[in-house]
Amino acid sequence: MSTLPPTGSLIPVDAPFSAAQESWLAGFIAGIAAAGKRSAAPAPTTTIDVLFGTQTGNAEFLADELVAGAVARGLGGRATPLDAVTTEQLAAMSHVLVVTSTYGEGEMPDNAGLFWDAIQAATVPRLEGLQYAVLGLGDTSYDEFCQAGKLLDTRFEQLGATRIHDRVDCDVDFEDPAALWTDAVLDRLAAEAGATGGGGATTGSSATTGGAGAGGTGAGRASRPGAQWNKRTPYASRLVENRLLSSPRSAKEIRHYEFDLGDSGIEYTAGDALAVVPRNDEVFVAELLEQVGADGSEEFDGRPVAEVLRVDREIRTPSKDLVADLVQRAPSSELAAVVAHGDKHELDRWLWGRDVIDLLRDAGPAAPGLDELLPNLRPLQARQYSISSSPLAHPSRIHLTVASVRYGDPHRMHAGVASTFLADRVAPDGTVDVYLQPNAAFGVPADQDAPMVMIGPGTGIAPFRGFLHERAASGATGRNWLFFGDQHRDTDFVYEDELTGMQEQGVLDRLDLAFSRDQAEKVYVQTRMLERSAELYAWLEEGAHVYVCGDASRMAKDVEAALLQVIRTGRGRDEDDAQAYLADLRRAKRYVRDVY
């Protein structure tokens, strides 16, 4: 009979194992024993439901951070998109933290609209047993700053829920206020629950979800390789390709860029975005300094002000604070007269195409000097662009498809900050600070047999080029249909050779083109959708996923209206039925948008 060795190992001394095998088996048994001890630990008594609404991924990232912070404090946690939660599920929750961005003119982000509609219904359950807090993400340059968070905060209160912490509305630099809110809320919940976790700051944690519910995020952005590169610590990537896609005769300038990932460790997914950290044009900086009577050598926070203006401040788009200051300083100016009318749309029209220098000149002698101007200039923000490549086809590079913004006349040209930074001011093989902006909601279907419909005019084609490369490289068998268009076929058909080649190879099953200025009557992608209505509806019935990318203000709305008409015609029913059908597509993640 075998006997145990004096060390207490469960492996008999005369077992027929080599030393290496015995060592491996001992470790295996020890792991099982340790897992048993962990499973015996008491389960968390409080579970935090973190519900997020996101358009670009920031709210989802913070939701993952909240869950990690809850788990670190001995609490349970799960992160779920708002649209994945029914009102019945909400009423059964005890502790809810909501993190949401705001989209467009104060609207809910795409994965929160159905939730918002549901909790406004007269039949929604009361929430007296629920404790909650809301964190809003937004941009103070918009009038409806953090409106989605404000609406949800108020509605939860109206339904009888108990607010456990005041709502915090974060501007574009959200990290610090979000971290303070996160720690305050979680510390309070942990204290009330008597949890015994480690506590402490959560921002930057690599943990993600603690048992995510239906629709949960799973592995979050913080766990991705290369996640150390972010807004505060971007990666200096070499710009290895910059070529013109549109014809020199085009009214537009669309360029293709490729960034070398080098040893960054960044791993992206088709559908993600790349954030580009721009620098202001030195010529424009010099013009601004001349306008305010400064030479740029003045110190600001220990640095030459010329460098501060080039690197840190938004000097193209006037801030709301600057507009308000100039109105007060120059009540007889043209700007003051427009503001006095109280018409937001009229003000937007007047401001369109005007930059900071234009407004200073309009104010005349009353314009502020440098010291008074600087506090009213917003921080210069990174610009996010949809990635137009697939890691399966280009694992060491990220491609972007960007329209260079230029307008004005020879006497006073205006230019987009980031687009012309890339086009004009980055030398060949020069470096650009970048970081990945994951978008878990916008990617090719997990089911490789599922049909895919992509609608992306202009630079909206960017992610769909990546999607098609992804499906070609992965051997996906699902059919692919692209609606693309622009002004003129002979000057604006970007990636024409690639797309027609994909048709010939069988990767792209259908390509419908809409070049609006090539005929007397303007034709757009939504026109083509309606012309192909019966076939498009058949694809929907066969499980197609529909993706839209591009302009939010007009194109995306027109495309959705066309899609609803396709559904109404296909089903032979009314508008309410079509809206319900489209809502089901949203819930199933079969209708998703990347619009801006």
C-alpha angles and dihedrals in degrees: 000000000000120000129209118247117248092256090074094245117159090224112096114237092237095047112135096245131122119237090258093049092047091050092051093047092048090054091047092052091046089053091053090050092049091049089052091054091049093050089053091060114106115268117244111275093210126048119197116212108207109197118191138191114195141171102177103018103262095110091048090052091052090047089057089049091051092052091049090050092049092051091047088057094051095261129123118247142182132174121216134171111250094239090057091063122085121208089247091055090047092053090053093055122096105195122028129179115190122202115182141161124211122240129207116329098357096308130145115262116257096266094049105048096089091049091051091050091049097051091050092059118110090235096057112128119249116256103211092134095054129094117200149168132192132217115193127201120200150124122263090212086076121075094225093056111185090343094153092057092046092052094049092046091053095044094052089052092049089053091056101259118146117241109224096185136015116263115257119209112207126204122214091289091063103151102090099041090043091052092050092049092046094052094044094050097043094044090053093048092047092050092049092048094046089234117174103206125129096263121190135118116338106192111115095020115150094216118102127183130357101214101328115215127226109323092013120160100245112193106017132214092265091065096053119108110259092026091133087082110085144132093299096040108029123181118250100229125186114242098223100172134033115166136158114249101179122065118268084239092060123108085229134060111216118176137191117222131187124198122199112228092200112172094337094114089223112156115188136187128220104266097037122118131232119222113217119202105215133200124219119249110267090218091056091046089054091050091052092049090050090050092056094040098249131126098210098246092099114114124245118177088344095307134097108269091229089064092046090053093047097047111021113029135070103232101162104058114050115233124231089246091055092048091051092047093050093049089054093046097044109029091168095055125112089247091055090051091053093047091049090063089065093220110137094194092051089051091049090051091049093048094046109111094008121114134194094277091052091054093046090052091048089055091055118187091355092065115120124255124238097277092051094043100052097066089055096053114095122228113273106253133208115253118230121219128185110249112244099198139069124233089223089063099029110022095163098044140053119211126207131190109207135175112220110230113222129151142146131066135290090271095054118013122186125201141184112257102227101026094056091038087063095039100045115012107044111085120224106284088008119144128254124190109239141161134187122259105196119210108195092178096058114063143103116294115276086225104077090201094057117110116242128209116193124191113187124142120187114352087349084090089074102095092037092059085056092046092053092048088049094052093045092051095044095048093237113179098204116116118253127211123184128193109196135163149146136166106298130011096215094053107023107039096114118193089011095151092048095048096046088046090054089052091053091048092050095244093112108048097182133020117184115186130200117186103178101200100044094089139030093260115057115244122199135179090264088056090058091046091057092046089055094040100131095048093043091053090048089056090051091052089051091057102267120172113224121211128186126190131175141043113021099193098065117349098054092048093047091048092051091049089052091048091052090051090050089053094046091050094044094049097036091224139113136282094267091056091049091050090050091049091051090047089055089052089052093050091050090050088241095122112049133156138204101193134158 
